[in-house]
Structure formats: structure tokens, C-alpha cells
Amino acid sequence: MKVEVGDRVRFLNEVGGGKVLRILDKRMVLVETDDGFEIPVLAAEVVVINRNADSQIIGDDSLPMPTLPKQTDKHPKESNQKAGSAAGISMQGATERQGDDIMLLLGFVPDSLYTLASSGLKLFLINDSSYKIFYTLSSWNEGKLNPIISGLLEADTKEQVAYLVNDEARSAKTLNLQAIYHKGMPFKAYQPEFYDVEIASLKLQLAASYVENDYFDEKACLVTIADTQKEVLLERMDRESIQGIIQEKENQHVKNKPKKSLPVNEIEEVDLHIEELVDSWSNLSPGEILNIQLARFETALQGGIKSNTKRMVFIHGVGNGKLKYEIHKLLDTRFAGLKYQDASFKEYGFGATLVYLK
């Protein structure tokens, strides 16, 4: 049955369902789930259970109230203003432009730089790319995500997604942003974002953190979520320079730890947490961190193969799952002859992969 706007549907491959809000293209539809989120779904992966349902989405009354409410925009033009210094208005349905680069940022704009201690903060989501972005902003509370706002951000636009009042701007609060990149034309696929940002940061309370920028008339503190151009530049860096950074850290470990000879073929552990690989990493982007970790993984794995090590455990942590995903992708392609599995839960939790070299 062809899916239409207003249909109540159930997901074929997941629990739950919702109401069809929009037909995105020939393959995808936008569904408002029973939890109140708007997500893009393949039309082939839903089944219609009620044609053109007008009833309210089940479960709406059970949703928690957002802890960081969105403020009514005092300047409507700012809500859909074109990103970049040559500001303009991005019209719904305008011709989509070509391009595969992604630039996604969060922008914090204070009510007043002169009274940061008591000033509220406007939080903007900035999409400086040719992709449309389906996004969900939530806050962490006792291990669960409380929804704040979700929606569709057009290409080359910014939108105010939250307003942090005085106490909220300084309380210990972690926001989570999830984003899916999409176009209404053939496009290069990118992994969805799953990004946590700490609000109770000293950086947000320092006037020096707010700088002139291309996105706002006033000074703002910008947090980069994704920047494909920067990641490409890092990938082009000479591998020896990355290894030099890693080797410098390893040399310090050698100085601080007593030497001991390990038997040949004994299991080897490799910790891929960035703080174990480099000394100064606070200014690195997520893409730069990931590339350094993958360079260390490949080097350690090749060294283990040459030294006849039987098994290696790579400790990657849980995080957002990107590092584990990339490691498994390398094992499935570049090292396809090796078997691997999740390491012992008792010893490593869910944050390690065991690779059999022999």
C-alpha cells in the first residue's frame, strides 16, 4: 500500500510506529513517532495500519517537559537566516545546490557579554552545508535523554534550538545532538551524528571564548560538530607525522614504566583512548581524534602480525560507537583474513574488540 501523509504506520524492522507528516521523496517519508520525534524512514520499511489517521499520536501526554525550553525568537529573520557572512533567506523548496562537504556547528550567543555571570545563552544549530539535516536535541538526565526539540534544518541556514536561562547556563548539564544528513537528490552518504556537549563549562563563562564570526552579527562561542574539509586535510597528512605524535606519547610511557619482557605470542592490549595517544588533544576535532586512533590501531595490528602475536585486544571505549565501527570496517576490508569479536565483558565491558591473529 502506498504511504500517504496522515497515515498511521508501524515500523517493519523496529518496535513502534507513528504518523506520516511529509513525503520527502520517492523513497523516504518523515514520521512523527509515538515518542514525539520526527525521523526520516524508508517507505519500504513501514506498513500502513490506519489510512489518513487524524487522531493524536499515542504517548504524547507521557513525554517529559523539555528542561531547556526554546525561547520565542524576537528576531524572526534570524531563525532561518543563511549561514555565512553573505546572509540571505533560504526558501523552502529552493533548488538544492551541489556539494558533498559538511559543516555543522553549535553557536552560543549570550544576551550580554558584559554580564556573563547572570546572562542567558541562545543556542543555535548552524548548517553550513548543502545538506538538509534532520536533528534532535535532548538533554541527559540519569542515563536517559529528555527531548528538547527536533526538526528539519534546511541547507545553509541556522536556527535557534534552545535558550539557556541564567542558572541553566551554568548548571551541570549535558546536551545531546543527533543529526541525519539528507538531500532530495542523489547524495554522498554520511554517518549520523551522535554528539554530547557539556554546558557547565568554564569556557562558556569566559568573555574571551566569544569571538567575531561569519554566522552572527554579535560575538559567539562556536562548537564544531562536523567539518569534512578539515577531516580530509587530516587524512592527507603524512602518516609519519601522525605516528610521530603517537610515538612521542609512547616514549613517555616507556620512561615512566619499568621494562619487562613479554613472552612471544602472549595476548597484547592496545588502549586507543586519545589521552593515551597524545598529550595535547583538547583542540583536536572529532575527525582528527578518530584519524589518530585509527592510525594507532593499524600500526599496532601490523606490528602484532609481524611479531607472531596470537591475540590482540583493542580498547576503544563505548562513546558514540564511531571508533568501534571504523575498526570493524577496517577488519572486514583491509584485514579481511582476521577473525574478531567483542572482548570479555567481565574485563572490558562493551568497550573492546578482540582480534585473533593466529
C-alpha positions as CSV (number, residue, x, y, z in Angstrom):
1,M,0.0,0.0,0.0
2,K,1.4,3.4,-0.9
3,V,2.2,5.6,2.0
4,E,0.4,9.0,2.2
5,V,0.5,12.0,4.5
6,G,-1.6,11.4,7.6
7,D,-1.3,7.6,7.6
8,R,-0.7,5.8,10.9
9,V,2.2,3.3,10.3
10,R,4.2,0.7,12.1
11,F,7.9,0.1,11.5
12,L,8.8,-3.3,10.0
13,N,12.3,-3.6,11.4
14,E,11.8,-1.8,14.7
15,V,9.3,-1.6,17.6
16,G,6.8,1.2,17.4
17,G,5.4,3.5,14.8
18,G,3.8,6.9,14.3
19,K,2.1,9.3,11.9
20,V,3.4,10.3,8.4
21,L,3.9,14.0,8.4
22,R,5.6,14.5,5.0
23,I,6.6,12.7,1.8
24,L,10.3,13.6,1.5
25,D,11.0,11.9,-1.9
26,K,10.2,8.7,-3.8
27,R,11.9,6.5,-1.2
28,M,11.6,8.4,2.2
29,V,8.9,9.7,4.4
30,L,9.0,11.8,7.6
31,V,7.3,10.1,10.5
32,E,6.4,11.6,13.9
33,T,6.9,8.7,16.3
34,D,4.8,7.8,19.3
35,D,7.6,9.4,21.4
36,G,7.1,12.7,19.7
37,F,10.2,12.6,17.5
38,E,10.3,13.4,13.8
39,I,12.5,10.9,11.9
40,P,13.1,10.1,8.2
41,V,12.2,6.5,7.3
42,L,12.3,4.4,4.1
43,A,8.8,4.0,2.8
44,A,9.5,0.3,2.2
45,E,10.2,-0.2,5.9
46,V,6.8,0.9,7.2
47,V,3.3,-0.6,6.9
48,V,0.1,1.4,7.0
49,I,-2.3,0.4,9.8
50,N,-4.8,3.3,9.5
51,R,-5.3,5.4,6.4
52,N,-5.2,9.2,7.0
53,A,-5.5,8.9,10.8
54,D,-6.4,12.2,12.4
55,S,-6.1,11.0,16.0
56,Q,-3.4,12.4,18.2
57,I,-0.1,10.5,18.4
58,I,-0.3,8.0,21.2
59,G,2.0,8.7,24.1
60,D,2.3,12.5,23.6
61,D,0.9,13.1,27.2
62,S,3.7,10.9,28.6
63,L,6.6,12.9,27.2
64,P,8.7,14.8,29.8
65,M,8.7,18.5,29.6
66,P,11.9,19.9,28.0
67,T,14.4,21.0,30.6
68,L,15.8,23.7,28.3
69,P,12.8,25.3,26.6
70,K,13.1,27.0,23.3
71,Q,12.7,30.8,23.6
72,T,10.3,32.7,21.3
73,D,12.5,34.2,18.7
74,K,12.5,38.0,19.0
75,H,14.1,38.3,15.6
76,P,12.3,36.0,13.1
77,K,14.7,36.6,10.3
78,E,17.5,35.2,12.4
79,S,15.7,31.8,12.7
80,N,16.1,31.0,9.1
81,Q,19.0,33.2,8.1
82,K,21.5,31.9,5.6
83,A,24.8,30.8,7.2
84,G,27.9,32.8,6.4
85,S,28.8,36.4,6.0
86,A,26.7,36.9,2.8
87,A,23.4,36.5,4.7
88,G,20.2,35.8,2.9
89,I,16.9,33.9,3.2
90,S,16.8,30.1,2.4
91,M,13.4,29.5,0.9
92,Q,11.6,26.2,1.3
93,G,11.7,24.2,-1.9
94,A,14.5,26.2,-3.4
95,T,16.8,24.4,-5.9
96,E,19.3,22.3,-4.0
97,R,23.0,23.0,-4.7
98,Q,25.7,20.5,-5.4
99,G,28.5,19.7,-2.9
100,D,29.5,17.0,-0.6
101,D,31.1,18.9,2.2
102,I,29.5,19.1,5.7
103,M,29.9,21.9,8.2
104,L,27.7,21.6,11.3
105,L,28.2,23.7,14.4
106,L,26.5,24.8,17.6
107,G,26.6,28.5,18.4
108,F,26.2,30.0,21.9
109,V,25.2,33.7,21.9
110,P,24.9,35.5,25.3
111,D,22.3,38.1,26.0
112,S,25.2,40.3,27.1
113,L,28.9,39.8,27.1
114,Y,29.3,42.3,29.9
115,T,27.1,40.3,32.4
116,L,28.0,36.7,31.5
117,A,27.7,35.7,35.2
118,S,23.9,36.4,35.0
119,S,23.2,36.4,31.3
120,G,21.2,33.7,29.5
121,L,22.5,32.0,26.3
122,K,20.8,31.5,23.0
123,L,21.8,28.1,21.5
124,F,21.8,27.9,17.7
125,L,22.3,25.0,15.3
126,I,24.2,26.1,12.2
127,N,24.1,24.1,9.0
128,D,26.8,25.5,6.7
129,S,26.5,22.8,4.0
130,S,24.4,21.8,1.0
131,Y,22.6,19.0,3.0
132,K,19.3,19.2,4.8
133,I,19.6,18.0,8.4
134,F,17.0,16.1,10.5
135,Y,18.0,16.8,14.0
136,T,17.0,16.0,17.6
137,L,18.3,18.0,20.6
138,S,18.0,16.4,24.0
139,S,19.5,16.7,27.5
140,W,20.9,13.8,29.5
141,N,19.2,13.0,32.8
142,E,20.0,9.9,34.9
143,G,21.2,8.0,31.8
144,K,18.2,8.9,29.6
145,L,17.6,11.5,27.0
146,N,14.9,14.1,27.6
147,P,13.8,15.6,24.3
148,I,14.0,19.3,23.8
149,I,13.3,20.0,20.1
150,S,13.5,18.1,16.8
151,G,13.1,19.3,13.3
152,L,14.4,19.8,9.8
153,L,17.2,22.4,9.2
154,E,17.5,23.5,5.6
155,A,20.9,23.8,3.8
156,D,22.9,26.9,4.6
157,T,20.7,28.0,7.5
158,K,20.8,28.4,11.2
159,E,18.1,28.1,13.8
160,Q,17.7,28.9,17.5
161,V,17.0,25.5,19.1
162,A,17.2,26.4,22.8
163,Y,17.5,29.2,25.3
164,L,19.5,28.6,28.5
165,V,18.3,30.9,31.3
166,N,20.7,32.1,33.9
167,D,21.0,29.0,36.2
168,E,20.8,26.6,33.3
169,A,23.7,28.2,31.5
170,R,25.9,27.4,34.5
171,S,24.5,24.1,35.8
172,A,26.0,20.7,35.2
173,K,24.0,19.8,32.1
174,T,25.0,17.7,29.1
175,L,23.2,18.2,25.8
176,N,23.0,15.5,23.1
177,L,22.6,16.3,19.4
178,Q,21.7,13.7,16.8
179,A,21.6,14.6,13.2
180,I,21.0,12.8,9.8
181,Y,22.2,14.3,6.5
182,H,19.8,14.2,3.6
183,K,19.1,15.6,0.1
184,G,16.3,15.4,-2.3
185,M,18.7,14.3,-5.0
186,P,21.5,11.7,-5.2
187,F,24.0,12.5,-2.5
188,K,27.1,11.2,-0.7
189,A,26.1,9.4,2.5
190,Y,27.5,10.3,5.9
191,Q,27.1,8.6,9.2
192,P,24.5,10.2,11.5
193,E,25.9,12.4,14.3
194,F,25.6,11.5,18.0
195,Y,27.4,14.3,19.8
196,D,27.4,15.3,23.5
197,V,28.3,18.8,24.6
198,E,28.9,19.8,28.2
199,I,27.1,23.1,29.2
200,A,28.7,23.5,32.6
201,S,31.9,24.5,31.0
202,L,34.2,27.3,32.2
203,K,34.7,28.2,28.5
204,L,31.1,29.5,28.3
205,Q,31.7,31.8,31.2
206,L,34.8,33.5,29.8
207,A,34.3,36.5,27.6
208,A,37.4,35.5,25.5
209,S,35.5,32.4,24.3
210,Y,33.1,34.6,22.3
211,V,34.7,35.8,19.0
212,E,33.8,37.5,15.8
213,N,32.4,35.0,13.3
214,D,30.7,34.6,9.9
215,Y,27.3,33.5,11.4
216,F,26.2,36.2,13.8
217,D,26.5,40.0,13.9
218,E,27.5,39.6,17.6
219,K,30.3,37.6,19.1
220,A,29.6,33.9,19.7
221,C,31.2,30.7,21.1
222,L,31.2,28.1,18.3
223,V,31.4,24.3,18.8
224,T,32.2,22.3,15.7
225,I,30.2,19.1,15.4
226,A,31.3,18.0,11.9
227,D,33.7,19.5,9.4
228,T,34.5,17.2,6.4
229,Q,37.0,19.6,4.9
230,K,39.1,19.6,8.0
231,E,38.9,15.8,8.2
232,V,40.1,15.5,4.6
233,L,43.1,17.7,5.3
234,L,44.0,15.5,8.2
235,E,43.7,12.3,6.1
236,R,46.2,13.9,3.7
237,M,48.7,14.5,6.4
238,D,51.9,12.4,6.1
239,R,51.4,9.2,8.2
240,E,54.8,9.7,9.7
241,S,53.7,13.0,11.3
242,I,50.7,11.2,13.0
243,Q,53.0,8.4,14.1
244,G,55.4,10.9,15.4
245,I,52.8,12.3,17.7
246,I,51.8,8.8,18.9
247,Q,55.5,7.8,19.3
248,E,56.2,10.8,21.5
249,K,53.5,9.7,23.9
250,E,54.7,6.1,23.9
251,N,58.2,7.2,24.6
252,Q,57.0,8.9,27.8
253,H,55.2,5.8,28.8
254,V,58.4,3.8,28.4
255,K,60.3,6.3,30.7
256,N,57.6,6.1,33.4
257,K,57.1,2.3,33.3
258,P,59.6,-0.4,34.3
259,K,60.8,-2.5,31.3
260,K,59.5,-6.1,31.2
261,S,59.8,-8.7,28.5
262,L,56.6,-10.3,27.4
263,P,56.6,-13.9,26.2
264,V,56.1,-14.3,22.4
265,N,52.5,-14.9,21.4
266,E,51.0,-13.5,24.6
267,I,47.9,-11.5,24.3
268,E,48.6,-7.8,23.7
269,E,46.4,-4.9,24.9
270,V,46.3,-1.6,23.0
271,D,44.5,1.3,24.5
272,L,43.1,3.6,21.9
273,H,41.7,6.4,24.1
274,I,43.0,9.6,22.8
275,E,44.6,10.7,26.1
276,E,46.8,7.6,25.9
277,L,48.0,8.5,22.4
278,V,48.7,12.2,22.6
279,D,49.4,14.7,25.4
280,S,47.5,17.7,24.0
281,W,44.2,16.8,22.4
282,S,41.7,19.4,23.7
283,N,41.9,21.4,20.5
284,L,41.5,18.4,18.1
285,S,38.3,18.0,16.3
286,P,36.4,14.7,16.5
287,G,37.7,13.8,13.0
288,E,41.3,14.5,13.9
289,I,41.0,12.3,17.1
290,L,39.4,9.5,15.1
291,N,42.2,9.5,12.5
292,I,44.9,9.4,15.1
293,Q,43.2,6.5,16.9
294,L,42.8,4.6,13.6
295,A,46.5,5.2,12.7
296,R,47.5,3.7,16.1
297,F,45.1,0.7,15.5
298,E,46.6,-0.1,12.1
299,T,50.2,0.3,13.3
300,A,49.7,-1.8,16.4
301,L,47.8,-4.5,14.4
302,Q,50.5,-4.8,11.7
303,G,53.2,-4.9,14.5
304,G,51.3,-7.7,16.2
305,I,51.1,-9.7,12.9
306,K,54.9,-9.3,12.3
307,S,55.7,-10.4,15.9
308,N,53.6,-13.5,15.8
309,T,51.2,-12.3,18.5
310,K,48.2,-14.6,18.7
311,R,45.6,-12.3,20.0
312,M,45.2,-8.5,20.5
313,V,42.6,-6.6,22.5
314,F,41.9,-3.0,21.2
315,I,40.3,-0.9,23.9
316,H,38.2,1.7,22.2
317,G,35.6,2.5,24.8
318,V,31.9,2.9,24.2
319,G,31.4,6.6,23.3
320,N,29.3,7.2,20.2
321,G,30.4,4.0,18.5
322,K,32.2,5.6,15.6
323,L,35.7,4.3,16.6
324,K,34.4,0.8,17.0
325,Y,32.5,1.0,13.7
326,E,35.6,2.2,11.8
327,I,37.8,-0.5,13.4
328,H,35.4,-3.3,12.4
329,K,35.2,-1.8,8.9
330,L,39.0,-2.0,8.6
331,L,39.0,-5.6,9.9
332,D,36.3,-6.5,7.3
333,T,38.2,-4.9,4.4
334,R,41.9,-4.3,4.8
335,F,42.4,-7.2,7.3
336,A,39.6,-9.5,6.0
337,G,41.6,-12.7,6.9
338,L,41.4,-12.0,10.6
339,K,38.7,-13.1,12.9
340,Y,37.4,-10.8,15.7
341,Q,34.7,-10.5,18.3
342,D,33.8,-8.3,21.3
343,A,36.3,-8.8,24.1
344,S,35.4,-10.2,27.5
345,F,32.6,-8.2,29.0
346,K,33.8,-9.0,32.5
347,E,37.2,-7.5,31.8
348,Y,36.4,-4.7,29.4
349,G,32.7,-4.1,29.4
350,F,31.4,-3.2,26.0
351,G,34.4,-1.1,25.0
352,A,36.9,-3.5,23.5
353,T,37.4,-5.7,20.4
354,L,39.4,-9.0,20.5
355,V,41.3,-9.8,17.2
356,Y,42.7,-13.3,16.5
357,L,45.9,-13.1,14.6
358,K,46.7,-16.9,14.6
